[in-house]
Amino acid sequence: FEAPLCGAELLFDGIKKHQVTLPCQPEPWDIRNLLKWIKQNLLKERPELFIQGDTVRPGILVLINDADWELMGELDYKLQDQDNVVFISTLHGG
């Protein structure tokens, strides 16, 4: 899957777009497991600005193949090969 991080790239060593192949596991990957994997493997600093509990922090929009993740099942969405998951931060400094 591909994961552009619009506005959140500073938390990921300044890298805006990640194209990753997730490791095989017995159960299909869902967004909940993807977020755990991102936290362990890609997130470089201040995870509290991206993750809250087992989901994204309020103010971060998640799009799956250009559709709002709320329409796709949010954390329970089962990832498919070639899915495009985009995280857009709407949080701004003052």
C-alpha positions as CSV (number, residue, x, y, z in Angstrom):
1,F,0.0,0.0,0.0
2,E,1.0,3.6,-0.4
3,A,0.7,6.1,2.5
4,P,1.2,9.8,1.8
5,L,1.3,11.8,5.0
6,C,0.1,15.3,4.1
7,G,1.1,17.7,6.8
8,A,2.4,15.0,9.1
9,E,5.6,14.2,7.4
10,L,7.7,15.9,10.1
11,L,6.8,13.0,12.4
12,F,8.2,10.6,9.8
13,D,11.7,12.0,9.2
14,G,10.4,14.5,6.7
15,I,9.3,11.7,4.3
16,K,6.0,12.5,2.8
17,K,5.2,9.3,0.9
18,H,5.8,5.7,1.9
19,Q,5.3,2.8,-0.4
20,V,5.4,-0.4,1.8
21,T,4.9,-4.1,1.5
22,L,3.4,-5.4,4.8
23,P,4.7,-8.7,6.2
24,C,2.6,-11.8,5.8
25,Q,0.4,-12.7,8.8
26,P,-2.3,-15.3,9.4
27,E,-5.2,-12.7,9.4
28,P,-5.8,-10.1,6.7
29,W,-4.3,-6.6,7.5
30,D,-6.8,-4.0,8.6
31,I,-6.3,-0.3,9.3
32,R,-6.1,-1.0,13.1
33,N,-3.1,-3.3,12.5
34,L,-1.6,-0.9,9.9
35,L,-1.6,1.9,12.5
36,K,0.3,-0.3,15.0
37,W,2.8,-1.2,12.2
38,I,3.2,2.4,11.2
39,K,3.8,3.4,14.9
40,Q,6.5,0.7,15.3
41,N,8.2,1.0,11.9
42,L,7.7,4.5,10.4
43,L,6.8,7.0,13.1
44,K,10.1,8.6,14.2
45,E,9.0,11.1,16.8
46,R,6.1,12.3,18.9
47,P,3.7,9.5,18.2
48,E,1.0,11.2,20.3
49,L,0.6,13.8,17.5
50,F,-0.4,11.0,15.1
51,I,-1.8,8.1,17.2
52,Q,-4.3,8.3,20.1
53,G,-5.1,4.9,21.6
54,D,-5.5,2.5,18.7
55,T,-6.7,5.0,16.2
56,V,-5.5,8.3,14.6
57,R,-5.6,11.4,16.6
58,P,-8.6,13.8,16.1
59,G,-7.7,16.2,13.3
60,I,-6.1,13.6,11.0
61,L,-8.3,12.7,8.0
62,V,-7.8,9.2,6.6
63,L,-8.6,8.4,3.0
64,I,-8.7,4.9,1.6
65,N,-8.4,4.9,-2.2
66,D,-9.6,8.6,-2.2
67,A,-12.7,7.8,0.0
68,D,-13.2,8.8,3.6
69,W,-12.4,5.9,5.8
70,E,-15.7,6.4,7.7
71,L,-17.4,5.1,4.6
72,M,-15.0,2.1,4.4
73,G,-15.3,0.7,7.9
74,E,-12.6,2.8,9.6
75,L,-10.3,0.6,11.7
76,D,-11.9,-2.6,10.5
77,Y,-11.3,-2.0,6.8
78,K,-9.4,-5.0,5.3
79,L,-6.5,-3.8,3.2
80,Q,-6.2,-5.0,-0.3
81,D,-3.2,-5.2,-2.6
82,Q,-2.4,-1.8,-4.1
83,D,-4.6,0.2,-1.7
84,N,-3.7,3.8,-1.3
85,V,-4.1,5.1,2.3
86,V,-3.6,8.8,2.9
87,F,-3.3,10.6,6.2
88,I,-4.0,14.3,6.1
89,S,-3.3,16.5,9.2
90,T,-5.7,19.3,9.7
91,L,-3.8,20.4,12.8
92,H,-2.0,23.8,12.5
93,G,0.2,25.6,14.9
94,G,-0.9,29.0,16.2
